[in-house]
């Protein structure tokens, strides 16, 4: 069985200050409280590239600069990213959006200074989210970033906060 925390795929590169509402996901989905990944996955990055969902494949990796998913920490954009099966490597992410990424089971490396300069759109990447290893196979480079702690990795591995809660309650019964 392949390690669920190693993604190998194409880089989708975004810069600094990508907003959760408008850039990553249209605001009306947050207002409507939409949480179905099958609906939301078709609208990821609508504000930046309407064709994005049709171009990506599970295992691809979003690489972005500072303050990815800034603004109100609506969860819809992260649910959509999870629904597409993408990983996320960012220079920084606001705390609320970071929590939402974990809650949605998005594999993430959230504190990777300079990573936006380490890859370009279309590069072939391999990221080990458990170890924090970022390999750009197109450039032949490798960088180690701090991985998430074991407790957060467990939440992602379980499929997010709700499956983790259900598992904990089943063990407590």
Secondary structure, 3 states (H helix, E strand, C coil): CCCCCEEEEEEEEECCCCECECCCECHHHHHCCCCCHHHHHHHCCCCCCCCHHHHCCCCCEEEECCCECECCCCCHHHHHHHHHCCEEEECCECHHHHHHHHHCCCCEECCCCCHHHCCCCCCEEEEECCCCEEEECCCCEEEECCCCCHHHHHHHHHCCHHHHHHHHHHHHC
